[in-house]
Structure formats: C-alpha cells, structure tokens
Amino acid sequence: MSAVLRSSKRPRGLRRLIHACVAPSVFDFWAQRLDRTWTWDRPLARIVERRAESRDAVTLVLRPNRHWRGFRAGQHVNVSAEIDGTSVTRSYSLSAAPRADGLLAITVKRVEGGKLSAHLFDNACVGDVLHIGPAFGEMTWPDAHDAGWLLLAAGSGITPLMALVREHAARGMPAPVTLLYWARTREELCFADELLALADAHPEFAVHCLLTREGEAGAEPAGRLDAAQLSALVPDAAQRRVYACGPSGFVDTARALLEGSARSFHAEAFTPPARSFEDSGEAVVTLQRSGRTLTVPRGQSLLTALEAQGIKPASGCRMGICNTCACGKSAGATRDLATGEIRTEPASALRLCISAAAGDIELDL
C-alpha cells in the first residue's frame, strides 16, 4: 500500500486496475487514514510553517502532495478549507519563488468579512491540510528582458510581486527593477525588512514603501498613486515595462497613468471591478442540468445571484482571473461587468463572477 501511494510514477496498468476496482473517493477515504495528503489525483498541501508578516498578514508554507504540478513566480492558486462543515474556496497569490524542495508559500491578509482569510489567519496551524488547485495567472517574468521593470503594489497586491522580486534576485537581478509598494500604515507592510535588504544587496533593485494613512517628516512621499508621485520616484517610467497589482481602484489609476506611455502594462486586481451600469429589473435564469428556473437581479454578478439562492457553483478568485466559475451559456444576453460589453452569442462560455444577466438566459448548470 505504501509503495503505491508514494510512488511518483505509479505503473499505468496498476493504476487502471485499482481504478477499475475502487472509486477515487473510496481510495481517498482509506488512504487519508494513513496520511491526510494521500489522494488518488487531488492536489493537497500540508502546512509546514506559519510566520507573521505584518499586523494582519501571515505566511503559510505548504508541502504539496505529488499531484501538484508546480507554478511560476507571479501566479496564484485556489485554496479550499472546510469551515463549519462547508468547503470555502478563494484565490491566493504564491508569495515565494519556486523552490528546489518543492515547498510553496501563500501570504494571507486578514480581511473584514473574508471568510477563508479570517479562518486561515485565526486558525491555520502547522500540520493542517488544505486543498489546492492548479496555478494560474500570466503576470510572470518573460524568458528574456529587453527593458527595466516598474512593479506597483498596493495592500495584498505585494504578494505575487514579492515572488517575482525573490526570483529576480535569485537570478542576480538581470534587469533593473523598481518596486513602489503602498500600504495604509507601517504596521501593515509585509516583507519590508527583506525588501530593504534586497535593495542594499542589489544596485539594480530599488524599493519605495509608501503609506496612505500616516506620514513622517523626512519620509518618502505618502499618499495614493498619482502622476506627480510617479514622476518624482520613477522619472524613467515610460522606458519600463509595468506590472501592477492591488485593489481595482488602484489598478485603474495605474492603468490611466501608464498604459499608453510605458513600454508595456499588465495588471491584476484582487477585488472585482467597481462598475456602474443602468441595469434594472430582473431576469429569468434557467439552469439546464439541474432543471431549475430562478429570477435574479439584472446587473448583479451571476455568481452572487446564484449563491444568494443557495446554489454554490465552483468559484475561486471572484474577479475573473482563475476561470474556476466558467460555465456554458446556451442562450440569452449577459453583461461583462469588467468591460460593460453586452454579449449575446449563443453556445458561449462566461465567467459567473464577472457576468450579469442582461435578459433571460440559459446556463449549463
């Protein structure tokens, strides 16, 4: 039994034989009596270290089982845990670069009203096991660098950029990098000491930590991102490639300042876009597989509307990145809440978290 469970290359014939005799769920049930991370094919990870990063953030170092397929610095992962008998899934950025020992790390900021973040911050302990999904995200380093980089982070947006900085430092900083990192207060800064140490060790790396709710005489410019601040700190921003990560409002500001002038601009927001559309009334949603018919508000994300009626589609990031909530639409019109576009194509895919009914629709759920 032990050899079968631990082998990274289980013989295909043996795997087919076991699968024919035992359902994966039954295999998982008995295997996890021996080790909680043993499964037929589901990626799980055990917490092997927990460390505080700031007043309201903690890093969890995870050892994944053999079903984990790896990641690139800058990517994210869906994490699930059971809370009060219900599985809750959210997306977290991987805050460390890939390691030779296979360990990975997520940094979790406690958010008011954030069910999983509060649970992990308050309760996660070494030895606990979490469900993890495949890594996703496109904010990664290119194979070669043809320009310097400007990294813009606000709040939890530091986590994927920290993984990028760590990987870049491990490679000897092959291109200049400047990181501007906004937090509300000094106590909420994550990785501050490490970032300053990296700046001291690498002349090609500069970091500026900016506080929006406190300022000190002689300190760096405080306040939110604006053109004057950007020009003062990074006068050559137009010659750089830009990655930005943070709340949707921060990302929108960064895009307005840099998308048309920098060498390139790529951003990821960790909150849904705040858009206002004049959609009113209700729409009928037909769920084809379950045979249910629902009435939902127009203009509200379909994920939120379905959850409000007790339906729990698979979801993760809730902001249109991970595609966990993607499903088919066979008929009807929807609005893309990120762009405002009305989409009427039949037999098309949509993401429930950033789509709203613009009329009666039929979904493959």
N, C-alpha and C positions, 0 to 999 in steps of 0.2 A: 504493500500500500504506500509506504513512504517513498519508495523509488519512483512510483508512478506519479505521485503528487509533486515531487520536487523537480523532476526532470524537465529541463527547458525545451527538450526536443522529444516529446513523447512519440513513440512509433505510431505512424498513421493507422496501421492495421489494428493495433491495440486500442487506439482512440476510437476507431469506428466500432470495435467490438463492445467497448464499455458504453458508448453512446447508444448502441442498439439495445443494451440490456438495462441501462439505468438512465433516467431522465436527468438532465443537468441540475435541476433543482434538488433532486434527491441526492445526487453526488455532492452538491454544495452542502447540504444539510449535514451529512455524515462527515465529510472532510473537515468542516469547520468545528467539529467536536475535537479534532486533533490540533488544528491551527486555524485561527479565525481568518487568516488571509488566504487559505486554500480554497480555490473555486475551480469549476470546470473551464470557464472562459471570462469571468467578470474581473475587471481590474479592481483591486482593493489595495489599501495602503495603511500601514500601522504607524502611528505617531511614535517617533523615537526621541524627539527632543522638543521642548517648548521653551521659548525665551521671550521676554518682554522687549518690545522695540520702542514703545512710547507709552504715554499715559493710557492710551486707548487702543493699542495695537499689539498683537502678539504674533510671532513667527512659529509655525508648526513645521518641523522637519519630518518628512514621511519616507518610509521604506515601502515602495510598491511591490506587489507580487509580480510573478513572471508574465502576466498578461498586459502589463503596462508597456506601451510601445515607444515611450520616450517623448522628448519635446525639444523645442528650440527656445533660446532665451528670448523673452518678449511675449511668449504665448500664455494662454490661460487654460484653466481646467475646470470642469464642473465637479463639484464636491457635494456628496449627499450624506446625510446623517439622519438617524431616527430621533424625532422629538415628539414626546407624548404619543408614541405609537404611530406616528405618521412620518414618512420619508420626505425630507425637505432638501431641495437641490438649489444651489446657487453657484455662480461662477467666481473664481478667484484667480488672480494673476500669480504665476510662478515667480517668486522673488529672487531665486538664485539661478545661476547658470547651470547647465548640465554638469554632473559630477561623475568621476570615474567609478565611484562606489554605487552609483545608481540612485542615490538619495535625491529627493526633491523638496522644495520648501514653498509654502504659501504664507503670506502675511495677511492677517485678518484684522481689520479695523472694526471695533465695536460701533455699530450704527443704531441709533434710536429707532425702534420698530423693525430692525433687521433680525428676523427670527433665527436664521442659521448663524449669522455673525455673532449675535449675542450668545448663542448656545456655545459656539466654539471658544469665544473669548472667556466666558464664565466657567465652562465645564470641561473642555477638552483636556485630556491628561495623556501622559506617556503611556503607551500600551493600547489606547483606543484605536479602533479600526474604522476607516472612512471609505465610502465608495467613491471612486474617481472615474471620470470619463476620459476620452482621448483628448490630447492637447489640441487647441485651435487658436487661430489668430495669425495675422500677417505682419505685425509690427516687429519684424526680426531684422537682424543685420544682413546686408547683401553679402555675396561672396567676395566682392572687392569694393574698395572705397575710392570714389573719384572726387570727394569733397569733404569738408568738415561737417560736423553734425551739431544741431541745436536740439536739446531734449527739454521739453516743457512738461512739468508735472505739477498737479495740484491735488492735495489730500492723498487718497488711496491711489491716485494715478502714479505715484512714485514706484509702486511695486514692480510692474513689468519693466520700467525704465531702469530700476536698480539691477535687475537681472542682466539687462543689456550692458550697463556700466561694468558690472563684475566680469562679464565675458570679455568685454573690450580690454579691460585691464589685464586679464589673464593672457591676452594675446599681445600685450605690450603697447596698447593704445595705438593701433596702426593708422588712425586718423584723428585729428583734433575733435574734441567733444566738449561742449559747454552745456551744463545742466542748470536750469532755473527751476527751483522747487519751492512751491508755495504751500504754507500751512497757516492755520489760524493763529496758533501760539507756539512758542518754543517747545512746550511740553508735548505737542502733537507731532513734532518732527520725527520721522523714522530714519534710521541709518545715518544720522548726522555725523557722528564721530567717524564712521567708516568712510563716508564721502569726503570729509575733510582730509583724512589720512591718504586717500587715493589721490586727491588733488596735490598734496605735498609730495607724493611719490612719483607723480606723472606730470611733467610740464605741459603735456598736450591735453590735460583734463582740467577744467575749471568748474567750480560749483558755486552757486549763489542761493542761499536759503532765505526766502522772503516771507515775512509774517504779515498777515492781513488784519490782525486784531491787536497787535502790540508793536510798538516801535521804541527804539532806544537811541539816545544821542550817539552819533558816530557809527551807527549800524548801517547796513546796506539799505537801499530804498525799500520801504514797506509798501503795503497796499496791493491792489489787484493788478493783473496784467494790463498794460496799456502801451501805446506807441512810444511815449517818452521814456518809460522804464526800459522797454526793449532796446531802444536806440542807445541808451546810456550803458547798458550792460553788455550788449552784443552788437556793436556797430556794424559788423560784417554779416549780419543775419541773412541778408539777401544772397550771399555766396554759399550758404549752408543748406543742407538737407534737414528737414524738421520732422521730429516725432513729437506728438502732444498727447497727453492722457490725463483725464480728470473729469469733473462733472460736465454735463452738456453745455452749460453756460460758458464755462472756461474754454472748452474746445471751440465753441462758436466764436469767441473773441479771438483765440489764436488763429483760427481759420481766416477771419476777416483781416487780420493784420499781416498774415504771411503766405496764404495760399497762392496769391498772384505774384508775389515778389521773390520768395525763396526758391532755391534750386528744385526742391520738391517738398510736398507737405502730406503727411499721413497722420491721422488722428483716430483715437478710440475713446469714446465716452463711457463712463461706468454708471451713468444714470440715463434713463430714457430721454429722448429729445423733448423739450418743452415747446410744443407747437399748439397754436390756437386755430381751430377751424370752425367754420359756422355750420357744423353738422348738428341737427336737432332731430328729435323724434326717435322712433325705434325701428328695428329691422328684425326680420324672422331669419333665424339660423337653423338650417336642417343638418343634423349630424347623420350621415348616411349609414355608417356602420352600426351605430347604436340605435338608430331609428328614432332618435329624439328630435323634437322641434322646440326651439327656445325663442323668446323675444329678448333682444339685447339693445342697449342704448347705442345709437349711432355715435361715432366719434370716440368711443371708449375702446381701448385695445381689446381684441377678441380674447386674449389670454385672461385679462382681468375680468371680462364679462362672463366667460365660461366658469372661472373659479368662483365667482360670486353666486353661481347657481349650482355649486357643488361638484362641478366637473373639473378634474385635475389632469390636464394634458401634461405630458413631459415638458419640462422647461429648465432653463439654466440661467443664462445671463440676464434675461428680461430686457435686453436692449438691442437685439437684432444682430448679434455677432456670432453666437455659438451654433445657431441653427437647430438646437435641440427641439424647439417648438414648431419646426417646419411641418406643414401638412399640405395636403392637396385641396384645391378648391375646384369644384366641378362646374359651378355656375354662380353668377352674380357679380356685383361690383364691390370692391374694397378700396379703402384709402390707406396709402403708405404713410404712417404717422411721422416717419423721418423726413420725407420729402414733400408730402402733401399730394402726391400724384394719385389719381383715381385709376384703378386697374380693373379692366373688365374682361380680360382674356379668360375663356373657359379652360378647364383642364390645365391649370397652372398651379405652381406652388407658392405658398406665402408663409411668413413667419408670424405666428399669432401675437407675439409680444409687441410688434410694431405695425400691426394691421388692424383696421377697424371696418366694420360693416358700413358700406355706403348705400346699401339697399339689401333686399333679401338675398341670402347666399346659401350655398350648399357646400359642406366641408366633409372631407374624408376622415371622419372621427366617429 
